[in-house]
Amino acid sequence: MLASLVGTSIEFYDFYVYATAAVLVFPQLFFPAGDATAATLQSLATFAIAFVARPVGSALFGHFGDRIGRKSTLVASLLTMGISTVVIGLLPGYEQIGILAPLLLALCRFGQGLGLGGEWGGAALLATENAPARKRAFFGTFPQLGAPIGFLVANGLFLVLSEVMDDATFASWGWRVPFLVSAVLVVVGLWVRLSLHETPAFAKVVERDARARVPFAQVFRTDLKALVLGTLIMLATYVLFYLMTVFSLAHGTAKNGLGFERSQFLVMLLVGVVFFGLTIPLAGWLADRYGRRPTLITTTMAIIVFGLLLGPWFGAGSMLSTVSFLVVGLALMGMTFGPMGAMLPELFPTAVRYTGASVSYNLASLLGASVAPYIATWLASAYGLGWVGGYLAVVGVVTLLALLAARETREASIDD
């Protein structure tokens, strides 16, 4: 559990450092001067590249995770993410190297996506394949907790830097600090993961000589229904999270949005993320007690209602309405994200579980998270915040239908 928590915390830290910088500093540093909205949209487009890379990473690392084991693959995914993040902290800007700056930024972002694409599935398996049968969902919340922890550390560091530096210093070199700090975190993560043993479920597959020859091909051939349902079940989770973080930060600090100061909005966002972290283990406990589907169906219905209320709630613009909006939205995020660490792995047999869980998780990121900030920014500027909420509600309906079509996995064996 510790290894899955530490690893995902570091990986999500790296990922969110980019997300925050993509809103706060990258539009000015890595793209030509011009229209501010256009620069933000270009920056968010590079943000989306990682989500294209994530399914590639899930196929690549999933292959080795199902063939040679969880431990070695998780070490490789952590190194891929860490190196990509540190290099971003060393990149020169557009004024120094011109068009090469956004191209190199995009390449590093692709590396981040590749690493995270292989990370989550292995970390979830590390927790659930070592868990007692009636506590798999709770054990599966430990890699999920990496998301709020990584977010809190990443944005907390940005907040501290923005408080101790003036804007010119922060734009000059201060923004690089969170990226370079990743090198230290990766060393800690590698130390933890290199001390691991292989999971019992995978060891049994090796003992029976039942490993898939090409896990990626086999999962599409034999478990396509689980793959499609798993992807759609994760869809609302991803759209909700990136609306609540990347889009809310962009709109909340924009002069033509809510107009909050950067540091002020980051504090409000961090308050909301605390509730994200608190509801993850609660959701895992409920999923173990009442089942994965009842917990997720109830939460998804609440997300649909939340989407319908998003426009007037977030658009009110007061500090009280904004904090309450972030708290409720991110608490719902914890409730939908918590059980996924168990449910997605439980949909697949051991021989293709790393690949199947990873591909479902990361295809959902491509279809949901990669485009969510971009679509939401465009909808808000063209039609208003109500359309952003409608977008979330429609995605919630898609996830609800997938949950209704899926089987309950609480009693499923994880050693098959």
Buried (B, 14 or more C-beta within 10 A) or exposed (E): BEBBBBBBBBBBBBBBBBBBBBBBBBBBBBBEEEEEBEBBBBBBBBBBBBBBBBBBBBBBBBBBBBBBBBBBBBBBBBBBBBBBBBBBBEBEBBEEBEEEBBEBBBBBBBBBBBBBBBBBBBBBBBBBBBBEEEBBBBBBBBBBBBBBBBBBBBBBBBBBBBEEBEEEEBBEEBBBBBBEBBEEBBEEBBEBBEEBEBBEBBBBBEEEEEBBEBBBBBBBEBBEEBBBBBBBBBBBBBBBBBBBBBBBBBBBBBEEBBEBEBBBBBBBBBEBBBBBBEBBBBBBBBBBEEBBBBBBBBBBBBBBEBBBBBBEBBBBEEEEBBBBBBBBBBBBBBBBBBBBBBBBBBBBBBBBBBBBBBBBBBBBBBBBBBBBBBBBBBBBBEEEBBBBBBBBBEBBBBBBBBBEEBEEBBEBEBEE
